[in-house]
Amino acid sequence: MRVLGVDPGLTRCGVGVVEGVAGRPLTMRGVGVVRTPADAELGLRLVAVEQGIEQWLDEYEPEYVAVERVFSQHNVRTVMGTAQASAVAMLCAARRGIPVALHTPSEVKAAVTGSGRADKAQVGAMVTRLLRLSAPPRPADAADALALAICHIWRAPAQNRLQQAAAAIAPDRAVAQNRLQQAAAAHASHQASKGRTA
């Protein structure tokens, strides 16, 4: 499985590609940052993020794209930029038919370090160790992108099993719901006929 991890941001959008399967050693295929100038117009910055992500998709041809799920922070302006960059990454993947998974920061930290409260230094150290790198990727956005890809590779098998189980249950649920509706309709019909004969 080859996954492009995207740590969204307008000034620095971390990107990293990891290949492998859960339970086996993973391999980093590439890591970097898509940068945009802070003083440029918003629309141009989003175009630059799109072009950067498209280049990564062209070069590495990932099977999945894992994007950090945007969560509310105190700085609304920062959240807006992060959300916009996140949407661009999802759009680029969807245009190519590549499945997108969203992972919260705490999910990623827990998957990589064992603690959902780990700091950036701990995440970077574990990414370095798991991918057998000589040094932590810089800046931290790049390490976070690799952590997202690792998280998705490790979580995907469990998520697939859950989806398959839900799909298997769905027909049974539909049958049960249909029977309930039929019983309700029969009850309503019976009540109506009692009302007419009374």
C-alpha positions in Angstrom: 0.0 0.0 0.0 1.4 3.4 -1.0 -0.1 6.4 0.9 0.5 10.1 0.5 0.1 11.9 3.8 -0.9 15.6 3.8 -0.5 17.9 6.8 -2.5 20.8 5.4 -1.4 24.4 5.7 -1.3 27.5 3.5 2.2 28.6 4.3 3.7 25.1 4.7 1.7 22.0 3.5 3.6 18.9 4.6 3.6 16.0 2.2 5.1 12.5 2.6 4.8 9.1 0.9 5.1 5.9 2.8 4.8 2.4 1.4 4.2 -0.9 3.2 1.6 -3.0 5.0 0.6 -3.2 8.7 3.0 -5.5 10.7 5.9 -5.1 8.3 8.7 -2.5 8.1 7.6 0.6 6.2 9.5 2.5 3.6 9.6 6.3 3.0 9.4 7.1 -0.7 9.5 10.9 -0.4 8.9 13.8 2.0 8.7 17.5 1.6 6.7 20.7 2.0 4.6 22.7 -0.5 5.2 26.3 0.4 3.3 29.5 -0.5 4.2 33.1 0.2 2.3 34.5 3.2 1.8 37.9 1.4 0.3 36.4 -1.8 -3.5 36.5 -2.6 -5.4 33.6 -1.1 -6.6 32.3 -4.4 -3.0 32.2 -5.8 -1.9 30.4 -2.6 -4.5 27.7 -3.0 -3.5 27.3 -6.7 0.1 26.8 -5.6 -0.9 24.2 -3.0 -3.0 22.4 -5.7 -0.1 22.4 -8.2 2.3 21.1 -5.5 0.0 18.3 -4.5 -0.6 17.4 -8.1 3.1 17.1 -8.7 3.4 14.7 -5.7 0.4 12.6 -7.1 2.0 12.5 -10.5 5.4 11.4 -9.2 4.5 8.9 -6.6 1.1 7.6 -7.8 -0.3 6.8 -4.3 -3.2 4.4 -3.8 -4.6 6.4 -0.9 -4.3 10.0 0.4 -4.4 10.5 4.2 -5.2 14.1 5.3 -5.2 15.5 8.8 -8.8 16.2 9.9 -9.1 19.9 10.7 -10.2 20.6 14.2 -11.2 23.8 16.0 -8.5 25.9 17.5 -8.5 29.3 19.2 -7.1 31.0 16.1 -10.0 31.0 13.6 -7.8 32.5 10.8 -5.3 29.6 11.1 -8.2 27.0 11.0 -9.6 28.6 7.9 -6.3 28.4 6.0 -5.8 24.8 7.2 -9.3 23.8 6.1 -8.9 25.4 2.7 -5.6 23.6 2.1 -7.2 20.3 3.3 -10.0 20.8 0.8 -7.6 21.3 -2.0 -5.8 18.0 -1.1 -9.1 16.1 -1.0 -10.1 17.7 -4.3 -6.9 16.7 -6.0 -7.2 13.1 -4.8 -11.0 12.8 -5.7 -10.4 14.1 -9.2 -8.1 11.1 -9.8 -10.4 8.7 -8.0 -8.0 8.1 -5.1 -9.6 7.3 -1.8 -9.1 9.9 0.9 -9.0 9.2 4.6 -9.2 11.8 7.4 -7.3 11.2 10.6 -7.4 13.5 13.7 -4.1 14.7 15.2 -4.7 12.6 18.3 -5.4 9.4 16.2 -2.1 10.0 14.4 -0.1 10.6 17.6 -1.6 7.5 19.2 -0.9 5.3 16.2 2.7 6.5 15.9 3.8 7.1 19.5 1.2 5.2 21.6 0.0 8.4 23.1 -2.7 10.8 21.7 -1.0 13.7 23.6 2.5 13.3 22.2 4.3 16.5 21.2 5.8 17.2 17.8 9.3 16.2 18.9 8.0 12.7 20.0 6.2 12.3 16.7 9.2 13.2 14.7 11.4 10.9 16.7 9.1 7.9 16.2 8.7 8.6 12.5 12.5 8.7 12.2 12.7 5.3 14.0 9.8 3.6 12.2 11.1 4.6 8.8 14.7 4.0 9.7 15.8 7.5 8.8 19.1 9.1 9.8 17.4 12.2 11.2 13.9 13.6 11.8 12.4 15.2 8.7 12.3 19.0 8.8 10.2 21.0 9.2 7.8 19.3 11.5 5.0 19.6 8.9 7.0 17.0 6.8 7.3 14.6 9.7 3.6 15.1 10.5 2.7 14.1 6.8 4.7 10.9 7.2 3.0 10.2 10.5 -0.4 10.5 8.7 0.7 8.0 6.1 2.0 5.6 8.7 -1.3 6.0 10.7 -3.4 5.2 7.7 -1.3 2.1 6.7 -1.7 0.7 10.3 -5.4 1.6 10.7 -6.6 0.7 7.2 -6.9 -3.1 7.8 -9.1 -2.6 10.9 -11.2 0.1 9.1 -11.7 -2.2 6.2 -12.9 -5.0 8.5 -15.3 -2.6 10.2 -16.7 -1.5 6.8 -17.1 -5.1 5.7 -18.9 -6.0 8.9 -21.2 -3.0 8.5 -21.9 -4.0 4.9 -22.7 -7.6 6.0 -25.1 -6.3 8.8 -26.8 -3.8 6.5 -29.0 -6.3 4.6 -30.1 -7.9 7.9 -30.9 -4.4 9.3 -32.9 -3.6 6.1 -34.9 -6.8 6.4 -35.6 -6.1 10.1 -36.7 -2.5 9.3 -38.9 -3.7 6.4 -40.6 -6.2 8.8 -41.1 -3.4 11.4 -42.7 -1.2 8.7 -45.0 -4.1 7.6 -46.0 -4.8 11.2 -46.7 -1.1 11.8 -48.8 -0.8 8.6 -50.7 -4.0 9.6 -51.4 -2.6 13.0 -52.5 0.8 11.6 -54.9 -1.1 9.2 -56.3 -3.2 12.0 -56.9 -0.1 14.2 -58.6 1.6 11.3 -60.9 -1.4 10.6 -61.8 -1.6 14.4 -62.7 2.1 14.2 -65.1 1.5 11.3 -66.9 -1.5 12.9 -67.3 0.3 16.3 
